[in-house]
Amino acid sequence: MTIRSPFALFGRWTHSARSLTAFNLACVAGLCSVSAVMLWDMREDATRRTEITSRSLLQVLERDIARNIELYGLSLQAVVDGMKRPDVAQASPELRHMILFDRSATGLGFGFIMVMNATGDLVSSSQSITPRALNRADGEYFQYFIAHSDDGLHISPPAISRLTGQWVVMLSRRLSNPDGSFAGVVAGAIHLDYFRGLFAAAGVARIGTVTLYGPGGSILMREPFEQQLLGKSVAQQPSYQRILAHQDGSFVGPAMFGEGERRFVFTHVRDQPLQLSTAIPLADIYTDWWQKALILGGTVLALCGATIGLTWLFCCELNRRRAAEMATSALNVELEQLATTDGLTGLPNRRRFDEVLAQEWSRAVRTSQPLSLILLDADSFKGFNDRYGHQKGDEALELIARSMEAVISRSDDTGYRIGGEEFAVILPDTGEEGAKIVASRIQETVAGWKLPHASSKHEVLTVSCGVAQIPEGIAIEPAVLFCTADAALYEAKRLGRNCVRVSGSVGSDLRLVVGG
């Protein structure tokens, strides 16, 4: 064996235009890759810093909001529990007011709490011992509890309060009679100014736009603050839909208001229908990064320009090679098809027949399903060729092939030309009776063409058919099935042709059943 020097191999390799081009491009690609990794890492670092800051802010806001909603929910639950006590209902107005509302409305931003009966009339309020005449049957929270027997805390979209004229978010719980029927609603308000103060205390002005979303995508608070956006729904915005799809995360999407894309970092407020998000314009995140990217990118681009010619030559060569490979692949497919297809009839040939029979045999044995085989043979075909010539003989074979295709209907059933005038049909999942029906139809179809055949006693072109089936539970070789069908075919020939004969199993072997 001759061992070549590494230097000789390298010299020979560099004399190839393609190899030299590849080497040059590899060097440039390496430089570009290193630069790209550096730029990408710098960009990701800017993204990470922004995301860490945003997440820290959202955690602070989420914790405070969730805690205050939980406290207010407990206050409402205390009122619900008090309303269930008979002694509270019988107490004086002053005592009932103290029992119901002594633990309520003590948190930051908490407003009033009111109790409504089943018709929506105000029956008790934390604002005064004697409640004013007010009916809130048309309120969203009231209609919600009429339609739902839910006894959990319900949060409504923001609205302007009829009592105070301020923007509030209503939290409510259902009052139920002992039998579970609707008895009214206990509702309380959180002023949206509470959220604005919370945002200011957390320093959200440093993080782009910070938004608190309420039920249905309504805006509860937004910083920078815009009064006209309070209560406006963004439920149909693509970015809000992505926020709803996950508990927390980050993504780049279109701005909720205005143009351009934003980097969103978001979280949900525990198990409440509230979401918090920060949205920062990409330009604000990557301003410094873009300056460094332009300098480094310009340098790399200048180096790449020196190899454009070689790269172009390489691409041309690669395209020519790809075209040649595609042509070779197509030719191989065509050759494979030619190798498994009968040129005269267009049916699969004997080679393909053997492959499919072996596959279907294995599947039938594995699944214990029947498998039937039909062998067909043109009757007195030598006499037909001698009298009418080989061209007419070829036409007769094509007629038989078309007759088989007309009868075979299932996609799994396939016909083959396996010899001169001999054909076969493989019928998976088909028993003897079904196979016999198919064979009879083929035989009748061929005879129905009434192609003259003076050398046959039937005076028209006919076929004889032999049918065999794999018996269930008996695993024999495919060759035995073929021989059994062939024996049935010869029996059909012996008994006068133009008929169908079926063979079956006897003992541990196969049996011959004469029929048809």
Beta strands, then each sheet from edge to edge (+ up, - down):
strand 1: 110-117
strand 2: 122-125
strand 3: 154-155
strand 4: 159-160
strand 5: 167-176
strand 6: 182-191
strand 7: 209-213
strand 8: 219-223
strand 9: 248-254
strand 10: 261-268
strand 11: 275-281
strand 12: 371-378
strand 13: 414-417
strand 14: 422-428
strand 15: 463-469
strand 16: 500-504
strand 17: 511-513
sheet 1: 2+ 1- 6+ 5- 3+
sheet 2: 2+ 1- 6+ 5- 4+
sheet 3: 8+ 7- 11+ 10- 9+
sheet 4: 13+ 14- 12+ 15- 16- 17+
end
